[in-house]
Amino acid sequence: MTIFKEKIDEEYLTLAETKELLADVEADRTADEDREMRYELARAIEHVNRFAVLEPEEAQELVDQLLDFEKVDEATAYKIANLLPQDRDELRAVYAQERYSLSGDELDEILNVVAKYA
């Protein structure tokens, strides 16, 4: 017998928001001595603690500002907010999978917004 799980909803999260959620899970697990953390959960917590530099409100504000740009869709805005690229090459790497490329001016506009938060 195979049990399938149905995907009910999907939403993007910034690392800062993920850090908050995983902190709650970690607190629940440490409070209950019978439940230990699985390896994957421990690695996820370690990852967000290392790479989340913004507060959740700041990260969401950055995403909102990035969404104002024409060539920044929701998924890309969250990628940029999570990676906080510092130069054109890092930002181009985010757009490497897209069917279009950005001009130097467009890259600079996005980097200027990111620089306010990084």
C-alpha positions in Angstrom: 0.0 0.0 0.0 1.4 3.3 -1.0 0.5 6.5 0.7 0.8 9.7 -1.3 1.0 13.1 0.2 -0.9 15.9 -1.5 0.6 19.4 -1.8 -2.0 21.7 -0.4 -0.2 25.0 -0.5 3.2 26.5 -1.4 4.7 29.8 -0.4 8.2 31.3 -0.6 10.1 32.1 2.6 13.2 34.1 3.2 15.9 32.6 5.3 15.0 35.0 8.2 11.4 33.8 8.2 12.6 30.2 8.0 15.0 30.8 10.9 12.1 32.0 13.0 10.0 28.9 12.2 12.8 26.5 12.8 13.6 28.2 16.1 10.1 27.3 17.2 10.5 23.7 16.1 13.9 23.5 17.8 12.4 24.8 21.1 9.6 22.2 20.9 12.1 19.4 20.3 14.4 20.4 23.1 11.6 20.7 25.5 10.5 17.1 24.9 13.3 14.8 25.9 11.7 11.8 24.0 11.9 13.5 20.7 15.3 14.1 19.2 16.1 16.2 16.2 16.7 14.4 13.0 19.9 15.0 11.1 18.1 17.0 8.3 16.4 19.3 10.8 19.7 19.9 12.7 21.5 20.8 9.4 18.6 23.1 8.3 18.8 24.9 11.6 22.6 25.2 11.3 22.2 26.6 7.8 19.7 29.3 8.6 21.7 30.3 11.7 24.8 30.8 9.5 23.3 32.5 6.5 20.3 34.5 7.7 21.6 38.0 8.2 18.4 40.1 8.0 15.5 40.3 10.4 12.2 38.8 8.9 10.6 42.2 8.6 13.7 43.6 6.7 13.8 40.6 4.4 10.1 40.9 3.5 10.6 44.6 2.9 13.5 43.8 0.6 11.3 41.3 -1.3 8.5 43.8 -1.7 10.9 46.4 -3.1 12.4 43.9 -5.5 9.0 42.9 -6.8 8.5 46.5 -8.0 11.1 45.8 -10.7 9.7 44.6 -14.0 12.1 41.6 -14.5 12.0 40.3 -10.9 9.3 37.7 -10.3 8.4 36.4 -6.9 10.8 33.4 -6.9 13.7 35.5 -8.0 13.0 38.2 -5.4 13.2 35.6 -2.6 16.4 34.2 -4.1 17.9 37.6 -4.2 16.8 38.4 -0.6 18.3 35.1 0.6 21.6 35.4 -1.2 22.1 39.2 -1.0 24.4 39.4 -4.0 27.1 42.0 -3.7 28.1 42.5 -7.4 26.9 42.0 -10.9 28.4 38.5 -11.3 26.6 37.2 -8.3 23.3 38.7 -9.4 23.8 37.3 -13.0 24.2 33.9 -11.4 20.7 34.2 -10.0 19.4 35.0 -13.5 21.4 32.2 -15.2 18.4 29.9 -15.6 16.1 32.6 -17.0 15.3 33.1 -20.7 16.4 36.7 -20.6 19.4 38.7 -19.2 19.4 42.0 -17.5 21.2 45.1 -18.7 24.0 46.7 -16.6 21.6 49.4 -15.5 19.0 47.0 -14.4 21.5 45.0 -12.5 22.8 48.1 -10.8 19.3 49.2 -9.8 18.7 45.9 -8.1 22.1 45.9 -6.5 21.4 49.4 -5.1 18.2 48.1 -3.4 20.1 45.1 -2.0 22.9 47.3 -0.7 20.5 49.2 1.5 19.9 45.9 3.4 23.2 44.1 3.2 
